[in-house]
Every structure is written in C-alpha cells, then in structure tokens.
Amino acid sequence: MATANEADKKQKGLTKEEINAMEEYLKEKNLKANSEGAVLAAIAKMKEPDRSMAKRIHSIVKASAPDLSPRTWYGMPAYAKGDKVICFFQAAGKFKARYGTLGFSDNANLDQGNMWPASYAVMKLTPEEEKRIADLVKRAVS
C-alpha cells in the first residue's frame, strides 16, 4: 500500500520538467518565439553533450532543408514549415533521459506503410548519423 506521501506524488501528475516544458510552450505561443535566435538561445542553455549535438543537428537541418524555419517548441530546438513543426531535438537533460531524441511530427513526410519511426535516440553523432539525419530531414519536407 502506498504511503500518503507517495500517493500525493502520484496525484500531482506532471513532473517538474513536464511543467517547465508546458510553461515554455505557453510562453512561445504568447511571444511567438519563432526565430533562429530563440533556437540558439535554447541550445546555449543545454549542458554537454546535448549542446554540441543540438548545434550540429541545427546545422544539418539548416543545410538539408533551408526552407524550414527554426523555432522553439516546448523549449526545444524545432524546425517548421509555415506554422507546422516538422522536426525537433529533445535534449537528454530536458527530461533526465539517457539519450537525446531527434523527433518528427505527424507533419513530416516519413510515412512508410502502416508503421514507421517518428523519433530516434541520439547518443553520439558520427558522419554516419549525420548523413542519416540529413536524409531523414530531406525526406520529411519532400
């Protein structure tokens, strides 16, 4: 049986990190933080190795899909076509995860039959992963 303290924790629902992400999202909606400066500022706040990966992913996305607009999304670097987010990078530190995530929204053209990956764990970027990211981003905006 759960103690009163454990029950209180379960009833709260969202973690501190999730609440922070929602607050960032609401701030973005109100301030329209849709700029490369906002993305670079979000990246600068990250700890290593997330920061280095986010910088590299930012460069890869810009080179692979120059028509995408950098913006933040829940405080994460994201890239949009018009007002629709296509892809984003979620730092491992954002939710105390073991790895960062390169994610694609349902607006990305990655459909492949009845099932396909919509996010990828990123532990390290080698030339092989960088090429795969570039290919995925190009396909996502095609």
N, C-alpha and C positions, 0 to 999 in steps of 0.2 A: 504494500500500500504506500502511496506517495505521501511524503510529509507535506505540511501546509506550505512550506517554502517552495518545494518542488512543484506543487500544484499552482502556486502563484506564478512561477516562471512559465509553466505551460500555458496559462491563460493569457499571458501578455501577447503571445502570438509572434510578433515580429522581433527579430534580433536588433541590436543597436545598429549593426551595419546595414540591415534592410531598411530601418527607419531613416538612416542617413541617406541612403540611395533614393528613397521616396522624396525626402526633403530636397535633394539635389534636382530631382525630376521636376518638382513643382517650381523651384527657382528657375530652372531652364525654361519652363512654359511661360512664366511671368516675364522673364528678362530676355527671352529669345536668344540664349547664349549659343547661337549658331555661327561660330566663326573658328577659323584656324587658331586664333589667339586663345580661345577658350579651350580648345583641344590641347594646345601646347602647355597651357597652364595646368590642366588636369594631369598631363603626363609628368610635368615637373614636380608635382606633389607625390608621385609614386616613389616607392623605395625600390632599390635594385633587388633582383634583376628585372622587375617589372618595367621600370623606367626605360632601360635600354631596349627591351623587347618592344615596348609601345612606340618608342621613337622609330625603330626600324620598320615596324608594321605601318606606321604613319607614312613613312617614305615609300614603302612598297605600294600601298593603296593609292597614294597620290600619283605615282608613276604608272600604275596599272589601269587606273580609272580616273583620269584627270577631271571628268565631268562630275564626279561625286564631290559634295560639299562637306568639309569637316565640320563637326558639331559635337557637343557633348550630349550624352543620353544616359540618364541616371548617374551623371557624374563621370561617365566613361567616355573615352575617345570613340567617336562613331562617324560614319560616313553615309551621307544621304543623297538621294536622287529626288530633287524637289523637297517635299516635306516628309518623305518616306525613308526611314533608316534602312540601309541595305546591309551594313556590317558594322561590327564594333569589337573592341578589345576590352575584356574584363580582366583586370589585374588580379593575380592570385591574392594579393594583400587586401583587395576590396572586401572579400567575404571570408578571409582567413582560409583560403583554399590551398591545396597542394600544388596547383598549377594555374597559369593564366588561361584564358579562353578567347579564341577568335570565334565570334558568333555571327550568324547570318539570320536576318529576319525573314518573315514569310514573303517579303517583297523582293528577295533575291531570286534570281532565275537559276536555281540549283536543282530543280525537280528532276528526279531520276526514277521513273517507275512509281511504285507506291510507297517507297521508303528511301530516305537519304539523310546524311548527317546535316545538321543545322549548326553545330558548334564543334570546335576542335580544341583539345587540350594542347597547350603550348608550354613546353618545359625549357626549350632551347631553340634558337634559330640558327640553322646551318644553311648553306646555299640551297640544299635540297628542300628544306621547309620554306625558305623564301620564294623559291620558284613555285612551289605548290600554292602558297598564299596568293602570289601574283596570278596564277592560272584560275584559282577559285574566284578572286575578285573580278577578273575579266569576264568569267562566265556569269557571275552574279548580276552584272549590269548589262549583259547582252540581250 
